Amino acid sequence: MTFWHEYLEPYSSATWDTNVYQGRANSKNALYVCPSQARLVNNPTFSTNYWKSIGSYGYNDHGVAWGSGAVLKNQWVGLGGTFTHANPAVTSDFLPTRESQVVAPSRMVAIGDAALGPDGTGWALLDDSIANNENMEENPTPANAAALAKRHQRHAGRWNVLFCDGHVENPRTRDLFDYHQDEVLKRWNYDNLPHRELMP
């Protein structure tokens, strides 16, 4: 599997190493370590097996399609592309998302601040956010409260987000993750449709 930051490496010369998910910057990985997030990391609990997907930033890979319906249909609506059929044998069965498929580039989320866990480490941009943000607020367990507090501490409850047309915004949490609003869900999907049927 190739991750989004690996595609950028020939152009940026920046690497995503095991220090990234622990919030430790060095001369090679500093591009991928947000100083605001790095100050919040303490006692990381994630296995290094996941270091290529854990860090300060996340890529809109699946759109809102994180549910079992999306898995069964093999249907993803983010920027990560999809396979031609379930359980492909080779990577040649993979179809990338084409630029022409993105209906509203100025509205679609591409890359942004990753959601933070209780220990301050970052997870995927959408996973653990749009699907779980509401659940975390409605179920104030100590872990959920700690994660929400970390997210608020990072950028005062806002998120730095790069959109597909190249512009950057700083939306509030509810404007990015409130799954009760179709207009919010549309921002994650290349066809600019909410796709509730693909959600968990």
Secondary structure, 3 states (H helix, E strand, C coil): CCCHHHHHHHHHCCCCCCCHHHCCCCCCCHHHCCHHHHCCCCCCCCCHHHCCCCCCEEECCCCCCCCHHHHHHCCCCCCCCEECCCCCCCHHHEECCCHHHCCCCCCCEEEEECCECCCCCECCCCCCCCCCHHHHHHCCCHHHHHHHHHHHHHHCCECCEEECCCCEECCEHHHHHCCCCHHHHHCCCCCCCCCHHHCC
